Amino acid sequence: MLPAPPMPEAEHLPPSDPPRLSWGWWLALGTVVLAAYAPTFGAGFIWDDQPGHVTRAELQSLDGLLRIWFEPGATQQYYPFLHSFFWLQHRLWGDAPAGYHLVNLLLHLGATALFVQLLRRLRVPGAPWAALLFAIHPVGVETVAWISEQKNTLSTVLFLAAALTYLRQRPSRGPTNYAIATGLFVLALLTKTVTATLPAVLLVIVWWRDGHIEWRREGRRLLPWFCLAALAAATTVHFERAYIGASGGAFSLSAWDRLAIATRAPWFYAGKLLWPAHLLFVYPRWEMPAPLGLTLAAGMGLISLLAGLFLLRTRARGPLAAALLFGGTLFPALGFFNVYPFLYSFVADHFQYLASLALFALAGAAVARLPSRVVVPTGLALVLPLALLSWRQTQPYRDVFSLYQHTLAGNPDCWMAHNNLAEAHAREGRYAEALPHLEHALRLRPDFPEALNNLGDTLTRLGRAREAVSPLERALVLQPRFAEARNHLGIALAALGRTDEALAAFREALRLRPRFATASFNLGLTLARAGRTAEALAEFQASARHAPGDAIAHLHVAIALTLLERLPEAMPNFERAVSLAPDSAEIHNHYARALGLAGRYEDAIHHGLRAVELNPGLADAHLNLARAYRQVGRPADSERHQREALRLGARP
C-alpha cells in the first residue's frame, strides 16, 4: 500500500499532521466523483438490497433492531452495526432507493478523504493522486452503485479511521487514542469481517515506516486486536455455513482447487485495476479442478514477484509493503474460506475494494516521482478517462433488468443472472416472462435451490400448482432448511386443496424461521378458508406483529375479528391498515363494510366512495355503498350503486 519514504529521516513521523489540502482539491474531488456516479441517484434496488438489508419488514421495528444485535440468524450475516445503519436509514426515507445511494456515495467519499489523510500522515508522496484514483476507478462502481455494499464503504471508513487513530498515538501513545482506535476497529468488524486484516496491516505499515517492528511494543498493543479479529472471522465462517448456505457440493473444494484460486485471484484483481475492461457484476466461475499449468504459472509468478520485491527491500520497502497489503487484505476472499458468492464466481469487483488501496497508493507515489512538469498531465491522463469509464460502468446498475442483461451479455452461462431476472419479472407480476429465465437457469444448473423455489412459486401463480410441487420438493431435498421453499410448497398444496399438508408446510417454515411473517400470514389464510377463524386470527396477529408495516396483515386481523363478532377490537386494525395503504381500494372497502356493521354509515360512505374512486370496477364496494346510502335515507344513491354492483357481477 505504501512506497518507501522519500528520505531516511521521514521514517520517524513527527507528531504533527502535514499541511491541509486546499479547498480547490477537495472541490475537484467532489465534482469528479459526483459526475462519475451521478447515474446512481436514479438507480433502484438490485439483488439482495430489498430482502437482505433495506425492506425486510420484520426488522423495521424497535424489536427488529434488538433482533439485529441479539438474535443469530435474524440477518444472514452477523454484521449488526451495518444492519443498524440500514435500520436507521429506513426510518429516515423508507424504501426510496435514492437516499441509500446518496449515503453510499458519501461513505465512498469519506473513505477517500480518510485514505488521503492516512497517506499524508505517513508522508507518502502522491497521496492526492492515489486518493483520486481510488475515488473514480471503475472497479469501485460495483461497491458504490450497490446499496448492500454499504458494508464495504462503511467498513472501509471505520477501518481507515481506526488505522489513522492508532498511528496518531505515536509518539505519545496515550490510552485515549488507543481506546478510540479499538472501538472503531470493533465497529468495523461488526460491519464487515474483511476488516479483521487491520492489525496485520498496521504491522506492515510500521515495518515500512520504521524498517523494523518492535514486537514487544506493537505486539502488546495489537494482540487484543488479533484476538478480536479471530473471533469475528470464526463467527463469519459459522454464519456463512449455518445461515447462508456456504457448504455442500459447490463448496467442497480440494486443497488444490483452493490453491488455484489463491494464486490466480491476485493476478485477476491487479489486472482489473491496471486495465478495467469487461467489468461484470458476476464473472464466469473458473472450472475446477484447475488446470495444472495455469496454477503453477500463477503460483510461480507470485513467488517470483515477492522474492524480487524482498530483495529490493533495502532500497525501497514500499513496493513489497504494497504487495503484502494487497494480498493480505484480499486473503479472506482468496478461497481459503467458503463464502456464499463462490457459488456464482470466485472473483468479484467488490472483493477488492479495500485491498485496492495498496496499489492505488503505489500508483500515486509513482506519479509523484515523475518530473514535475509531467506530474499533472500524467495524473489527469489517468484520472479523467477512469472517471468516464466509471460513469459508463454505472449505467447497468440503474435497475435489475439492465444489470442482469449486461451480465448475461458478458457471461451467457450465468445461471444466477437468469434466476434474478426471473425474480425481477415476478416482482412486477410478469410471471409468464419469468418462466423462461427460470427454465434456462435450471438447464445450466439443475441443482439450484433458489431457482427451483422460484419456479415452484411462478408455476403456482400461473395456476399450475400441480406442476409446482415437484420443483419445490426438489429444492427442499437440496436445502432442507429452506423456509421460503416450505412456504411456497404450502401455497401450492393449499391451491390443490391439500389443506392438512399445506398447514404442515407452513408450520415447518415457521419452525425453521419463527418470525417469518409471510408464512404466518399464509397459515392464517389457509386456516380461515378452512373455517378455523379463531386459529387464523392468532396467525394474522403474529404476521402483523412481525411485519408491522404490512397493511394486508393488519387488514386480515381486522376481518378475522369482525367475523368473530369482536368489532370494537377490529376497528383499530382497520384504521392501521388504511393508514399504511391509503390508496388500497380493497382496504377501504372492507373498512366501509365494518363501519356499516357498527352503524357508522356516514364514515362507511366516505370509505366506500374512496374505494370506488380507486377502483370503479369493485362490485362489492358499490354494494356496500348501496346499503349505507339506504340506511341514511338516500334511496336514489342507493339504487344507483345497487345497479352498478349488479352490472359488475355482484350477487344481490
KOLMAR-38158 format. One record per residue (C-alpha): residue in three letters; residue number from 1; x, z, y. Coordinates in steps of 0.2 Angstrom, whole numbers, plus 5000, padded with zeros to 4 digits. Example, Ala and Ser with C-alpha at 12.3 -4.5 7.8 and 13.67 -1.06 7.14 Angstrom:
2
REC   res     n     c1     c3     c2
REC   ALA     1   5062   5039   4978
REC   SER     2   5068   5036   4995
//
This chain:
652
REC   res     n     c1     c3     c2
REC   MET     1   5000   5000   5000
REC   LEU     2   5014   5004   5012
REC   PRO     3   5030   4994   5016
REC   ALA     4   5046   5003   5019
REC   PRO     5   5048   5012   5035
REC   PRO     6   5057   5001   5048
REC   MET     7   5071   5013   5052
REC   PRO     8   5078   5028   5042
REC   GLU     9   5073   5040   5055
REC   ALA    10   5054   5035   5053
REC   GLU    11   5055   5043   5035
REC   HIS    12   5051   5060   5043
REC   LEU    13   5035   5060   5053
REC   PRO    14   5034   5068   5070
REC   PRO    15   5019   5079   5072
REC   SER    16   5010   5069   5085
REC   ASP    17   5000   5053   5082
REC   PRO    18   5005   5036   5089
REC   PRO    19   4998   5030   5105
REC   ARG    20   4980   5024   5103
REC   LEU    21   4975   5006   5100
REC   SER    22   4967   4998   5116
REC   TRP    23   4949   4996   5118
REC   GLY    24   4951   4977   5118
REC   TRP    25   4957   4978   5100
REC   TRP    26   4943   4989   5094
REC   LEU    27   4931   4977   5103
REC   ALA    28   4939   4962   5094
REC   LEU    29   4937   4971   5078
REC   GLY    30   4919   4975   5080
REC   THR    31   4915   4957   5086
REC   VAL    32   4923   4948   5072
REC   VAL    33   4916   4959   5059
REC   LEU    34   4898   4959   5066
REC   ALA    35   4899   4940   5067
REC   ALA    36   4906   4938   5049
REC   TYR    37   4892   4950   5042
REC   ALA    38   4878   4945   5054
REC   PRO    39   4868   4937   5040
REC   THR    40   4866   4953   5030
REC   PHE    41   4855   4961   5044
REC   GLY    42   4841   4949   5037
REC   ALA    43   4845   4951   5019
REC   GLY    44   4834   4961   5007
REC   PHE    45   4837   4971   4991
REC   ILE    46   4847   4965   4976
REC   TRP    47   4848   4970   4958
REC   ASP    48   4849   4989   4957
REC   ASP    49   4846   4993   4976
REC   GLN    50   4827   4997   4974
REC   PRO    51   4825   5006   4957
REC   GLY    52   4843   5013   4957
REC   HIS    53   4845   5021   4974
REC   VAL    54   4833   5017   4988
REC   THR    55   4815   5017   4982
REC   ARG    56   4814   5026   4966
REC   ALA    57   4798   5036   4970
REC   GLU    58   4801   5052   4960
REC   LEU    59   4817   5055   4970
REC   GLN    60   4810   5054   4988
REC   SER    61   4803   5072   4990
REC   LEU    62   4812   5088   4993
REC   ASP    63   4810   5092   4975
REC   GLY    64   4819   5075   4972
REC   LEU    65   4834   5080   4982
REC   LEU    66   4836   5095   4972
REC   ARG    67   4835   5085   4956
REC   ILE    68   4848   5073   4963
REC   TRP    69   4860   5088   4963
REC   PHE    70   4855   5099   4948
REC   GLU    71   4846   5088   4935
REC   PRO    72   4858   5077   4924
REC   GLY    73   4850   5060   4922
REC   ALA    74   4839   5061   4937
REC   THR    75   4851   5047   4943
REC   GLN    76   4860   5035   4932
REC   GLN    77   4877   5041   4939
REC   TYR    78   4881   5059   4944
REC   TYR    79   4885   5054   4962
REC   PRO    80   4874   5067   4971
REC   PHE    81   4882   5065   4988
REC   LEU    82   4879   5047   4988
REC   HIS    83   4861   5049   4982
REC   SER    84   4858   5062   4995
REC   PHE    85   4864   5050   5008
REC   PHE    86   4852   5037   5002
REC   TRP    87   4838   5050   5001
REC   LEU    88   4841   5054   5020
REC   GLN    89   4841   5035   5024
REC   HIS    90   4824   5033   5015
REC   ARG    91   4817   5047   5026
REC   LEU    92   4823   5038   5041
REC   TRP    93   4817   5020   5038
REC   GLY    94   4809   5020   5021
REC   ASP    95   4810   5004   5011
REC   ALA    96   4816   4992   5026
REC   PRO    97   4832   4985   5020
REC   ALA    98   4839   4982   5037
REC   GLY    99   4843   5000   5040
REC   TYR   100   4853   5001   5024
REC   HIS   101   4863   4985   5028
REC   LEU   102   4867   4992   5045
REC   VAL   103   4873   5008   5038
REC   ASN   104   4884   4999   5025
REC   LEU   105   4892   4989   5038
REC   LEU   106   4895   5004   5049
REC   LEU   107   4903   5013   5035
REC   HIS   108   4914   4997   5032
REC   LEU   109   4920   4998   5050
REC   GLY   110   4923   5017   5048
REC   ALA   111   4934   5014   5033
REC   THR   112   4943   5000   5043
REC   ALA   113   4946   5012   5058
REC   LEU   114   4952   5026   5046
REC   PHE   115   4964   5014   5037
REC   VAL   116   4972   5008   5053
REC   GLN   117   4974   5026   5059
REC   LEU   118   4982   5031   5042
REC   LEU   119   4994   5016   5043
REC   ARG   120   4999   5020   5061
REC   ARG   121   5001   5039   5057
REC   LEU   122   5013   5033   5044
REC   ARG   123   5022   5021   5056
REC   VAL   124   5018   5006   5045
REC   PRO   125   5021   4990   5055
REC   GLY   126   5007   4978   5057
REC   ALA   127   4993   4991   5055
REC   PRO   128   4981   4982   5066
REC   TRP   129   4983   4966   5056
REC   ALA   130   4981   4975   5040
REC   ALA   131   4965   4983   5046
REC   LEU   132   4958   4966   5052
REC   LEU   133   4962   4958   5035
REC   PHE   134   4953   4972   5026
REC   ALA   135   4938   4971   5038
REC   ILE   136   4935   4952   5036
REC   HIS   137   4941   4947   5019
REC   PRO   138   4928   4938   5009
REC   VAL   139   4932   4949   4993
REC   GLY   140   4924   4963   5003
REC   VAL   141   4907   4954   5005
REC   GLU   142   4900   4960   4989
REC   THR   143   4903   4978   4994
REC   VAL   144   4896   4976   5012
REC   ALA   145   4881   4965   5008
REC   TRP   146   4875   4975   4993
REC   ILE   147   4866   4991   4998
REC   SER   148   4870   5000   4982
REC   GLU   149   4889   4998   4986
REC   GLN   150   4887   5011   4999
REC   LYS   151   4895   5021   4986
REC   ASN   152   4911   5010   4989
REC   THR   153   4910   5011   5008
REC   LEU   154   4906   5029   5009
REC   SER   155   4918   5035   4996
REC   THR   156   4932   5025   5005
REC   VAL   157   4928   5033   5021
REC   LEU   158   4929   5050   5013
REC   PHE   159   4945   5045   5003
REC   LEU   160   4954   5039   5019
REC   ALA   161   4948   5054   5029
REC   ALA   162   4954   5066   5015
REC   ALA   163   4971   5057   5015
REC   LEU   164   4973   5057   5033
REC   THR   165   4969   5076   5035
REC   TYR   166   4981   5080   5020
REC   LEU   167   4995   5071   5028
REC   ARG   168   4992   5079   5045
REC   GLN   169   4996   5096   5038
REC   ARG   170   5014   5092   5040
REC   PRO   171   5025   5100   5046
REC   SER   172   5013   5115   5050
REC   ARG   173   5004   5115   5033
REC   GLY   174   4990   5125   5040
REC   PRO   175   4977   5131   5027
REC   THR   176   4963   5124   5038
REC   ASN   177   4968   5106   5036
REC   TYR   178   4971   5108   5018
REC   ALA   179   4954   5116   5016
REC   ILE   180   4946   5102   5026
REC   ALA   181   4955   5089   5016
REC   THR   182   4950   5097   4999
REC   GLY   183   4932   5097   5005
REC   LEU   184   4932   5078   5010
REC   PHE   185   4940   5075   4993
REC   VAL   186   4926   5084   4984
REC   LEU   187   4913   5074   4993
REC   ALA   188   4922   5058   4989
REC   LEU   189   4922   5062   4971
REC   LEU   190   4903   5066   4972
REC   THR   191   4901   5048   4979
REC   LYS   192   4912   5038   4968
REC   THR   193   4924   5043   4954
REC   VAL   194   4937   5030   4958
REC   THR   195   4942   5041   4972
REC   ALA   196   4950   5053   4958
REC   THR   197   4965   5042   4961
REC   LEU   198   4969   5051   4978
REC   PRO   199   4981   5064   4973
REC   ALA   200   4992   5051   4964
REC   VAL   201   4990   5040   4979
REC   LEU   202   4997   5054   4990
REC   LEU   203   5012   5057   4979
REC   VAL   204   5016   5039   4980
REC   ILE   205   5014   5039   4999
REC   VAL   206   5025   5055   5000
REC   TRP   207   5038   5046   4989
REC   TRP   208   5038   5031   5000
REC   ARG   209   5039   5041   5016
REC   ASP   210   5052   5053   5011
REC   GLY   211   5062   5044   4997
REC   HIS   212   5058   5059   4985
REC   ILE   213   5045   5071   4980
REC   GLU   214   5047   5090   4982
REC   TRP   215   5037   5093   4966
REC   ARG   216   5036   5112   4968
REC   ARG   217   5028   5110   4986
REC   GLU   218   5017   5094   4983
REC   GLY   219   5013   5099   4965
REC   ARG   220   5006   5116   4970
REC   ARG   221   4995   5108   4983
REC   LEU   222   4989   5093   4973
REC   LEU   223   4987   5102   4956
REC   PRO   224   4969   5108   4960
REC   TRP   225   4965   5090   4966
REC   PHE   226   4971   5083   4949
REC   CYS   227   4960   5096   4940
REC   LEU   228   4945   5091   4951
REC   ALA   229   4949   5073   4948
REC   ALA   230   4950   5075   4929
REC   LEU   231   4933   5085   4929
REC   ALA   232   4925   5071   4939
REC   ALA   233   4932   5057   4928
REC   ALA   234   4926   5066   4912
REC   THR   235   4908   5068   4920
REC   THR   236   4908   5050   4924
REC   VAL   237   4913   5045   4907
REC   HIS   238   4900   5056   4899
REC   PHE   239   4886   5049   4911
REC   GLU   240   4891   5031   4908
REC   ARG   241   4889   5034   4889
REC   ALA   242   4874   5045   4889
REC   TYR   243   4863   5039   4904
REC   ILE   244   4869   5021   4907
REC   GLY   245   4872   5015   4890
REC   ALA   246   4891   5010   4891
REC   SER   247   4893   5012   4872
REC   GLY   248   4889   5002   4856
REC   GLY   249   4894   4984   4851
REC   ALA   250   4898   4976   4868
REC   PHE   251   4909   4991   4872
REC   SER   252   4918   4993   4855
REC   LEU   253   4934   4985   4862
REC   SER   254   4950   4986   4852
REC   ALA   255   4966   4993   4859
REC   TRP   256   4972   4975   4860
REC   ASP   257   4957   4970   4870
REC   ARG   258   4959   4984   4882
REC   LEU   259   4977   4980   4885
REC   ALA   260   4972   4962   4888
REC   ILE   261   4960   4967   4902
REC   ALA   262   4973   4979   4909
REC   THR   263   4986   4965   4910
REC   ARG   264   4975   4951   4916
REC   ALA   265   4964   4960   4929
REC   PRO   266   4978   4964   4942
REC   TRP   267   4983   4946   4942
REC   PHE   268   4965   4941   4944
REC   TYR   269   4962   4953   4959
REC   ALA   270   4978   4949   4968
REC   GLY   271   4974   4931   4966
REC   LYS   272   4957   4933   4974
REC   LEU   273   4965   4942   4988
REC   LEU   274   4978   4928   4990
REC   TRP   275   4966   4914   4988
REC   PRO   276   4947   4919   4990
REC   ALA   277   4939   4904   4982
REC   HIS   278   4925   4903   4970
REC   LEU   279   4919   4921   4973
REC   LEU   280   4905   4926   4962
REC   PHE   281   4893   4941   4960
REC   VAL   282   4896   4940   4941
REC   TYR   283   4911   4932   4935
REC   PRO   284   4912   4924   4917
REC   ARG   285   4916   4938   4904
REC   TRP   286   4933   4935   4896
REC   GLU   287   4932   4931   4877
REC   MET   288   4938   4945   4866
REC   PRO   289   4949   4946   4856
REC   ALA   290   4960   4939   4870
REC   PRO   291   4972   4925   4867
REC   LEU   292   4989   4932   4862
REC   GLY   293   5000   4921   4873
REC   LEU   294   4989   4924   4888
REC   THR   295   4990   4943   4886
REC   LEU   296   5009   4943   4883
REC   ALA   297   5012   4932   4898
REC   ALA   298   5001   4943   4909
REC   GLY   299   5009   4959   4902
REC   MET   300   5027   4952   4904
REC   GLY   301   5023   4946   4921
REC   LEU   302   5018   4964   4927
REC   ILE   303   5033   4972   4919
REC   SER   304   5045   4960   4927
REC   LEU   305   5037   4962   4944
REC   LEU   306   5038   4981   4943
REC   ALA   307   5055   4981   4937
REC   GLY   308   5061   4969   4951
REC   LEU   309   5052   4980   4964
REC   PHE   310   5060   4995   4956
REC   LEU   311   5077   4988   4958
REC   LEU   312   5074   4984   4976
REC   ARG   313   5068   5001   4980
REC   THR   314   5084   5007   4988
REC   ARG   315   5082   4993   5001
REC   ALA   316   5064   4993   5003
REC   ARG   317   5052   5005   4995
REC   GLY   318   5036   4998   5002
REC   PRO   319   5033   4984   4990
REC   LEU   320   5035   4995   4975
REC   ALA   321   5024   5008   4983
REC   ALA   322   5011   4995   4987
REC   ALA   323   5011   4988   4969
REC   LEU   324   5009   5006   4962
REC   LEU   325   4995   5010   4974
REC   PHE   326   4986   4994   4970
REC   GLY   327   4987   4996   4951
REC   GLY   328   4984   5014   4951
REC   THR   329   4969   5013   4962
REC   LEU   330   4962   4999   4950
REC   PHE   331   4966   5010   4935
REC   PRO   332   4948   5016   4932
REC   ALA   333   4942   4998   4931
REC   LEU   334   4956   4991   4920
REC   GLY   335   4947   4993   4904
REC   PHE   336   4954   5009   4898
REC   PHE   337   4936   5017   4901
REC   ASN   338   4919   5010   4897
REC   VAL   339   4909   5006   4912
REC   TYR   340   4892   4998   4911
REC   PRO   341   4896   4982   4921
REC   PHE   342   4909   4977   4907
REC   LEU   343   4893   4972   4898
REC   TYR   344   4892   4957   4910
REC   SER   345   4910   4954   4916
REC   PHE   346   4927   4964   4915
REC   VAL   347   4930   4960   4934
REC   ALA   348   4920   4961   4950
REC   ASP   349   4925   4960   4968
REC   HIS   350   4918   4977   4972
REC   PHE   351   4930   4985   4959
REC   GLN   352   4945   4981   4970
REC   TYR   353   4938   4986   4987
REC   LEU   354   4948   5002   4988
REC   ALA   355   4963   4995   4979
REC   SER   356   4964   4980   4991
REC   LEU   357   4970   4992   5005
REC   ALA   358   4988   4992   4997
REC   LEU   359   4990   4974   4998
REC   PHE   360   4982   4972   5015
REC   ALA   361   4995   4985   5021
REC   LEU   362   5009   4975   5014
REC   ALA   363   5002   4959   5021
REC   GLY   364   5000   4967   5039
REC   ALA   365   5018   4973   5038
REC   ALA   366   5024   4955   5033
REC   VAL   367   5015   4948   5048
REC   ALA   368   5023   4961   5060
REC   ARG   369   5040   4957   5054
REC   LEU   370   5039   4939   5059
REC   PRO   371   5047   4933   5075
REC   SER   372   5037   4940   5090
REC   ARG   373   5032   4923   5096
REC   VAL   374   5023   4918   5080
REC   VAL   375   5015   4935   5075
REC   VAL   376   4999   4932   5085
REC   PRO   377   4997   4914   5080
REC   THR   378   5000   4918   5062
REC   GLY   379   4989   4933   5062
REC   LEU   380   4975   4923   5070
REC   ALA   381   4978   4909   5057
REC   LEU   382   4974   4921   5043
REC   VAL   383   4960   4931   5051
REC   LEU   384   4949   4918   5058
REC   PRO   385   4947   4907   5043
REC   LEU   386   4944   4923   5032
REC   ALA   387   4931   4928   5044
REC   LEU   388   4922   4911   5042
REC   LEU   389   4924   4912   5023
REC   SER   390   4916   4929   5024
REC   TRP   391   4901   4923   5034
REC   ARG   392   4899   4909   5021
REC   GLN   393   4900   4921   5007
REC   THR   394   4886   4932   5014
REC   GLN   395   4874   4918   5013
REC   PRO   396   4869   4920   4994
REC   TYR   397   4866   4939   4997
REC   ARG   398   4851   4936   5008
REC   ASP   399   4839   4938   4993
REC   VAL   400   4840   4939   4975
REC   PHE   401   4835   4921   4972
REC   SER   402   4849   4914   4982
REC   LEU   403   4861   4927   4974
REC   TYR   404   4857   4923   4956
REC   GLN   405   4856   4904   4959
REC   HIS   406   4873   4905   4967
REC   THR   407   4879   4915   4952
REC   LEU   408   4872   4903   4939
REC   ALA   409   4880   4888   4949
REC   GLY   410   4897   4895   4946
REC   ASN   411   4893   4904   4929
REC   PRO   412   4880   4895   4920
REC   ASP   413   4880   4906   4905
REC   CYS   414   4877   4922   4915
REC   TRP   415   4863   4929   4905
REC   MET   416   4861   4944   4917
REC   ALA   417   4858   4932   4931
REC   HIS   418   4844   4924   4921
REC   ASN   419   4836   4941   4917
REC   ASN   420   4837   4947   4935
REC   LEU   421   4830   4931   4942
REC   ALA   422   4815   4934   4930
REC   GLU   423   4813   4951   4937
REC   ALA   424   4813   4944   4954
REC   HIS   425   4799   4932   4950
REC   ALA   426   4789   4946   4941
REC   ARG   427   4790   4957   4956
REC   GLU   428   4781   4943   4966
REC   GLY   429   4768   4941   4952
REC   ARG   430   4776   4924   4946
REC   TYR   431   4776   4928   4928
REC   ALA   432   4775   4910   4922
REC   GLU   433   4791   4907   4931
REC   ALA   434   4799   4922   4925
REC   LEU   435   4797   4917   4906
REC   PRO   436   4809   4903   4905
REC   HIS   437   4823   4913   4913
REC   LEU   438   4820   4927   4900
REC   GLU   439   4820   4915   4886
REC   HIS   440   4836   4907   4892
REC   ALA   441   4844   4924   4894
REC   LEU   442   4839   4929   4876
REC   ARG   443   4846   4912   4869
REC   LEU   444   4863   4917   4877
REC   ARG   445   4862   4935   4872
REC   PRO   446   4849   4939   4858
REC   ASP   447   4853   4957   4858
REC   PHE   448   4850   4961   4877
REC   PRO   449   4838   4976   4878
REC   GLU   450   4833   4973   4896
REC   ALA   451   4828   4955   4893
REC   LEU   452   4818   4960   4878
REC   ASN   453   4809   4973   4888
REC   ASN   454   4806   4961   4902
REC   LEU   455   4800   4948   4890
REC   GLY   456   4788   4960   4882
REC   ASP   457   4781   4966   4899
REC   THR   458   4780   4947   4905
REC   LEU   459   4770   4942   4890
REC   THR   460   4758   4956   4892
REC   ARG   461   4755   4952   4910
REC   LEU   462   4752   4934   4904
REC   GLY   463   4738   4940   4892
REC   ARG   464   4749   4938   4877
REC   ALA   465   4750   4956   4872
REC   ARG   466   4751   4952   4853
REC   GLU   467   4767   4942   4856
REC   ALA   468   4774   4956   4867
REC   VAL   469   4775   4969   4854
REC   SER   470   4789   4961   4844
REC   PRO   471   4802   4960   4858
REC   LEU   472   4798   4977   4864
REC   GLU   473   4801   4985   4847
REC   ARG   474   4817   4975   4845
REC   ALA   475   4823   4982   4862
REC   LEU   476   4819   5000   4855
REC   VAL   477   4829   4996   4839
REC   LEU   478   4844   4991   4850
REC   GLN   479   4842   5005   4863
REC   PRO   480   4831   5019   4856
REC   ARG   481   4831   5030   4872
REC   PHE   482   4824   5015   4882
REC   ALA   483   4810   5024   4891
REC   GLU   484   4804   5009   4901
REC   ALA   485   4803   4999   4885
REC   ARG   486   4792   5013   4877
REC   ASN   487   4781   5012   4892
REC   HIS   488   4779   4993   4891
REC   LEU   489   4776   4995   4872
REC   GLY   490   4762   5007   4876
REC   ILE   491   4754   4995   4889
REC   ALA   492   4754   4981   4876
REC   LEU   493   4747   4992   4862
REC   ALA   494   4733   4998   4874
REC   ALA   495   4729   4980   4878
REC   LEU   496   4727   4976   4859
REC   GLY   497   4715   4991   4858
REC   ARG   498   4728   5001   4848
REC   THR   499   4724   5017   4858
REC   ASP   500   4732   5030   4847
REC   GLU   501   4748   5020   4846
REC   ALA   502   4748   5017   4864
REC   LEU   503   4746   5035   4868
REC   ALA   504   4760   5040   4856
REC   ALA   505   4772   5027   4865
REC   PHE   506   4768   5034   4882
REC   ARG   507   4771   5052   4876
REC   GLU   508   4788   5046   4869
REC   ALA   509   4793   5038   4885
REC   LEU   510   4789   5054   4894
REC   ARG   511   4799   5064   4881
REC   LEU   512   4814   5053   4885
REC   ARG   513   4811   5054   4904
REC   PRO   514   4800   5069   4908
REC   ARG   515   4797   5064   4926
REC   PHE   516   4793   5046   4923
REC   ALA   517   4778   5044   4935
REC   THR   518   4773   5026   4929
REC   ALA   519   4772   5032   4911
REC   SER   520   4762   5047   4916
REC   PHE   521   4750   5035   4925
REC   ASN   522   4748   5023   4911
REC   LEU   523   4745   5038   4899
REC   GLY   524   4731   5044   4911
REC   LEU   525   4724   5027   4912
REC   THR   526   4723   5025   4893
REC   LEU   527   4715   5042   4891
REC   ALA   528   4702   5038   4905
REC   ARG   529   4697   5022   4896
REC   ALA   530   4695   5032   4880
REC   GLY   531   4683   5043   4889
REC   ARG   532   4695   5058   4890
REC   THR   533   4694   5061   4908
REC   ALA   534   4700   5079   4909
REC   GLU   535   4716   5074   4900
REC   ALA   536   4718   5059   4910
REC   LEU   537   4717   5070   4926
REC   ALA   538   4732   5080   4921
REC   GLU   539   4742   5064   4919
REC   PHE   540   4737   5057   4935
REC   GLN   541   4741   5073   4944
REC   ALA   542   4758   5073   4935
REC   SER   543   4761   5055   4941
REC   ALA   544   4756   5059   4959
REC   ARG   545   4767   5074   4959
REC   HIS   546   4782   5064   4953
REC   ALA   547   4779   5050   4964
REC   PRO   548   4771   5057   4980
REC   GLY   549   4772   5041   4989
REC   ASP   550   4761   5031   4976
REC   ALA   551   4744   5028   4983
REC   ILE   552   4737   5022   4967
REC   ALA   553   4741   5038   4958
REC   HIS   554   4733   5049   4971
REC   LEU   555   4718   5037   4970
REC   HIS   556   4716   5039   4952
REC   VAL   557   4717   5058   4954
REC   ALA   558   4703   5057   4966
REC   ILE   559   4692   5046   4954
REC   ALA   560   4695   5057   4939
REC   LEU   561   4690   5072   4950
REC   THR   562   4674   5063   4955
REC   LEU   563   4670   5059   4938
REC   LEU   564   4672   5077   4933
REC   GLU   565   4660   5081   4947
REC   ARG   566   4674   5090   4957
REC   LEU   567   4670   5080   4973
REC   PRO   568   4677   5093   4986
REC   GLU   569   4694   5093   4977
REC   ALA   570   4694   5074   4976
REC   MET   571   4692   5071   4995
REC   PRO   572   4710   5076   5000
REC   ASN   573   4717   5065   4987
REC   PHE   574   4706   5050   4993
REC   GLU   575   4712   5054   5011
REC   ARG   576   4730   5054   5005
REC   ALA   577   4728   5038   4996
REC   VAL   578   4721   5030   5012
REC   SER   579   4735   5037   5022
REC   LEU   580   4748   5030   5010
REC   ALA   581   4740   5012   5009
REC   PRO   582   4729   5009   5024
REC   ASP   583   4727   4991   5020
REC   SER   584   4721   4993   5002
REC   ALA   585   4703   4987   5000
REC   GLU   586   4702   4995   4983
REC   ILE   587   4706   5012   4990
REC   HIS   588   4694   5011   5005
REC   ASN   589   4680   5005   4993
REC   HIS   590   4682   5020   4981
REC   TYR   591   4683   5032   4996
REC   ALA   592   4667   5024   5003
REC   ARG   593   4658   5027   4986
REC   ALA   594   4664   5045   4986
REC   LEU   595   4659   5048   5004
REC   GLY   596   4642   5041   4999
REC   LEU   597   4640   5054   4985
REC   ALA   598   4645   5068   4997
REC   GLY   599   4631   5062   5009
REC   ARG   600   4643   5057   5022
REC   TYR   601   4635   5040   5025
REC   GLU   602   4642   5035   5042
REC   ASP   603   4660   5038   5035
REC   ALA   604   4656   5029   5020
REC   ILE   605   4650   5014   5030
REC   HIS   606   4666   5015   5040
REC   HIS   607   4677   5014   5025
REC   GLY   608   4666   5001   5017
REC   LEU   609   4667   4989   5031
REC   ARG   610   4686   4991   5031
REC   ALA   611   4686   4987   5013
REC   VAL   612   4676   4971   5016
REC   GLU   613   4686   4966   5031
REC   LEU   614   4702   4967   5020
REC   ASN   615   4694   4958   5005
REC   PRO   616   4677   4950   5009
REC   GLY   617   4675   4945   4991
REC   LEU   618   4675   4963   4984
REC   ALA   619   4657   4963   4977
REC   ASP   620   4657   4982   4974
REC   ALA   621   4661   4986   4992
REC   HIS   622   4646   4976   4998
REC   LEU   623   4635   4985   4985
REC   ASN   624   4642   5002   4991
REC   LEU   625   4638   4997   5009
REC   ALA   626   4621   4992   5005
REC   ARG   627   4617   5009   4998
REC   ALA   628   4625   5018   5013
REC   TYR   629   4615   5007   5025
REC   ARG   630   4599   5011   5015
REC   GLN   631   4602   5030   5017
REC   VAL   632   4604   5029   5036
REC   GLY   633   4589   5019   5039
REC   ARG   634   4596   5001   5042
REC   PRO   635   4587   4991   5029
REC   ALA   636   4592   4974   5037
REC   ASP   637   4611   4978   5035
REC   SER   638   4607   4985   5018
REC   GLU   639   4598   4969   5012
REC   ARG   640   4612   4958   5019
REC   HIS   641   4626   4967   5010
REC   GLN   642   4615   4968   4994
REC   ARG   643   4613   4949   4994
REC   GLU   644   4631   4946   4997
REC   ALA   645   4635   4958   4982
REC   LEU   646   4624   4948   4971
REC   ARG   647   4631   4932   4976
REC   LEU   648   4648   4938   4972
REC   GLY   649   4643   4943   4955
REC   ALA   650   4639   4962   4956
REC   ARG   651   4626   4969   4945
REC   PRO   652   4611   4976   4954
//
